């Protein structure tokens, strides 16, 4: 063997090594705003679409596969096997025979599956189509000029309910016949579908307004009369004579829609109206059948929103019985956590009566059996359609008396899965990885899907046994694509407020951060009640923040204490004078940042969207801490916002006139400090553009200059790709000019 002492490399090899050492490392791709909204960027964090079926298997549609290879696949968690659920090409040919040239370019995942996963519902061109997965064929269910919506299978899978022209219809699959369940629907009388304020504020942007009985023989539904609700108008620009769009929208202090609850028998389409004469109410906020299909639970809330009454209604007589009353000195939050156990003899309920959201166990007559979870922490939803709709209980194993739920017990910025016995004993934290866990249990509670992420790691989809045993990774972010881009990660910490309260915060710094330099800082916030933004989870906004870093800015996010979702006690601090306590927390954060050696205290900006836009205007017109700000889709006076949310946090205007005056940003616009850009869509049906106009008018009266970006016929999210690219480039230009 040749000794290493005498070993010599060939001359050509030495030259190659020296040349390689001088090569720069492969440059990473810079993030741009255009790239952020590209298919490539979207694909990095794409996970398979997975829906559990009642038989314990799951249907999978993997969008990471090439378009021509995507199909519906059946996954068995017991064997961890995946197999095609149908021949997608054959299914497409079946659809094309019906639609011809109007066929889509490919078949997407369906709207909904029946309980066994052998039939699925699609909508094309506003009509309903039924896919039979066993024989790989489509059947057209409706063929009308009108659109059908709110489509659902009956529990037994033999019928389909839907809404057309504000009436409920039922289609019988075996006989292929259609029946009208209601016939009195009009433009302002809605059966089985929600008006705007119920859709937005009560059901969390889900059009849920009817419920099948468990025996598939009846439908409970909301009937909404909005004829007296105020009208809002939006003018389009495309035709020579602009088209005008109308919306029914109740303002704070205005007339709400009148809503009542009916129970219709499918066989004869006869409706029994539920009698609430003994329990006056303003809102019907939840409806749920008991297991016996004879009784129906209903939650009623008063206009003041400090009471929520749970009643049981008889299906055949409509008579009701009060079961329990939930109260709060400020307002009661809406929860989806009413769960019937032991065949309806008991139920689980989430309450904030101690100031913290916890699970309680009741007998069917409303008598408290025991408080299940306890402590100075809250049970919270791990995911869902909207943060203001809470659903903390993920699954219930009734046989073994185990509740699976998500909570902030370990940290206010993280969400973990836990289990606990009905009697409150043997509580266990099941999730292990630090961060946020979005949980989806199989109907038999044997398995669950966990979409897990943190500030450094994009979502990973994992399959577990209910005890937390990891079985398989089912999806993951694209490591190669992520590694190819130059992307920093945020750091999370807390800032002590003036009274010592630890306010959640995070900051992003560039790769070449120099602590001896002075950087301008941009603070993002939202600030709504229990709408935390500083969470240990992955956010797509990291891409835009990277663009800001590359342009010389530092980026921070903060939460006022009322937004942390730690407790109802903290939420209630804002009641009646929205913006006051939140602004104090923001000012404390801004002053802390100004003291940091690496922050240029003369160049701090603030921005936000919706509630965050409101917060930005508050900061610029009621403090002098910021040099510039961007307010997107901001509420400027609570008299302009909807009754349900506005009155929950501000009280009814006639009961709190001073609070409405004091919180009006229109009133303080003349005190604006720093450069402002206002952004709004002209078809914003959530925060109407009159909010921007009112604030702008006061700036004009005070001769205060400002920037303005209006997006024609865009709604609250300004969500189409061209508008998003334009908006974020406009914001970048504003920051470069003003910070």
C-alpha positions, 0 to 999 in steps of 0.5 A: 500500500502506498503511504500517504506521505508519498501520495501525489495527485495528477497535475490535471486533478490539482488544476480541476480542484483549484478551479472548482474552489474558485467557482461561486456557489450556485446562486439562489433564485431571488423571490419576486412578487411576480414569482410569488403568484406563479404556479411554481410558487403555489406548488411548493406547499401543495398537499394532496386533497384528502377526504375521509369516507364514513367507512374509514377509508379516504379519497385522495386527489393529488395536485402535485401529479401532472395534469394528465395523471391526476385521478381519484384514489382510494386510501386504506389507512389500515393497510397504507395502500393507495389504489385508483378509485376509477378510470379517470379517462373513461370518466372524462369520456362519459362527461364529454358525451353529455357536455361536448365542447363545454367539457372542462379540460380535466375533471377536478376533485368533486364537491362532495362524496356520499358516505361510502365514496362510490358516488360524487357530486360535481357542478359544471355550468351551474348544473349538478352532475353525479359521478358513479365511481363503480361504473365510471359514468356521469349522470346529469341531475339538473339542466336549468338556466338557474344555478344550483347551489348548497348541494348535499347528499342525504345521510343514506346517500339516496337523495341529493338536496340543493337550492335553486331560486332560493327554494330547496329541492330534493333529487331522488337518485334511484328514481331520478325524480326531483321534488320542490320542498319549498316554493315560496322563495323570492329575491328577498325570501331565502329558503336553505341559503344565507344572506350576506351577514349570516354567511360572513359573520355567523357561519364563517363564509359557508352557505349552511342553511339546511340540515338533513335529519339522520334518518334522511326523511326530513330537512331542517332549514332557515327561512330568511326575510331580508326585504327590510334590510338596507340596500347597498349598490355597486356600479360596474364599468364595463358596459356603456351604461354601467350595470348596478349590483345590489346587496342586502347588508344590515348596518350597525343599529339597522334592520337585520334579516328576520330568520325562522326555522322550519322542519320539512318532511321529504315525503309530503314537503310539509313544513313545521315551523319551530315555535320560539315564542317563549325565547325572543331572539335576533339570530339563529346561530346554530342548528343540529339534529340529535341522534334520534332524528326526532329532536333538533338543537337550536342556538338563539342569540339576542341582538345585544349578543350577550346571551346564547340560548340552547333549545331542543325542538320537537320535529313534529310539533315544533315545540321547544325546551330551553336546555341552557343559557350561555352569557358573557358581560360583553359578547358570546362567541359562536362555537361549533362545539356542541357534540351529542354523546351516549346516544343523545343522553349527554352532550359536550359544549365549549364555554368561555364562562371562566374567561378561558374556552374549555370543554364541559359535559352536560346531561341532555336536560342541561344539568352540568355533569363536569368541566372536562378541561381546565386551566389558564389556557384555551381550547382552540380550532386547529383550522377551519373556514374562518378564525371567528368560527371556533371548533376545538373538538376534533373527534370523540371516541364515545365507546372509550369516552375519549375526547380529542381536541386542539388547544394552546395549553403549551404555548399561545402561539402554537396548537397541539392535539390532546386527548382527555377522558369524559370525566376530565382525567388522563389528559395527554398532549399527542402532538410532538413537533413544535408548531401548529397542527391542523387535525382531521380525524377519520369518522371511526376515530382510529386515525387522523391526518395532521397538516403540521408546520412552523415558521421554518417548515412548510406544511407536511401531511402525516397519518397517525393512529389516534394514540399518536403513532406515526404511520405514513407521510402522505404529502410534503412541501417541495424541498428542492424548489424551496431550497432553490430560492433565497428565503429567510425565516422569521424569529419569534419573541415577546415585547413587554408592554407598559404593564409588563404583558408579553406581546407576541412579535416576530421579525425577519432580517436579511441574510447579510444582516448587520447589527451595526447598520440602521434599517427601516422597519415595516410592521404588519398587523391585523388586531381583531379579537382572537385573530392572532397573526404571530403563530408558529406556523408557515405563512405564504406572506413570507415570500412578500416579506422576503421581497421587502428584505431584499429591498433593504427593509426589516419586517415585523408582525405584532399582536395586541393582547386582545388578538392573542386568543389566550382568553376571553378576558383579553378579548373583552378589553376592546368592548365598546371602544374598539382600537383604544387598548390595541393601539396602546399595545402597538405603540409599546411595540413601536417604541421598543423597536425604536430602541433597538440599535439596528432600527432607524427610529425615524423610518418605521411603517405600518400596514394591514388589511381589513381589520389591519387596515383599520388598525393602520389608520388608527395608528397614523391618526392617533399616534406619531410613531410611524412615518408611513402606512398602508391601509387596505380595505379598512373600516373607518367608522363602525356605523358603516360596518355590519350589525353582527360583528360591529355590535358584538364588539361595540354594543348597539349604537343607541346603547354606546353612542360615545363609544362609536364617536370615540372610535371613529377614525373619520373623526380623527383623520384630520390628525393624520401623521405620516404618509398614507396610502389607501387601498380599496376595491370598488366591489368590496361587499364586506367593507364598503368603499364608503369607508375609504371615501369618508376618511378621504373626504376628511383628509381633503378638508384638512388639505392632507396629501395621501396616496390612493389605489382603487381596484375596479370591481374587486372585492374584499380580498382583491384576489385575482392574480393581476390585481395581487401582483399590481397591489404588492408592487404598488406597496413596494414602490410606496415603501421605497419612496416613503421609508 
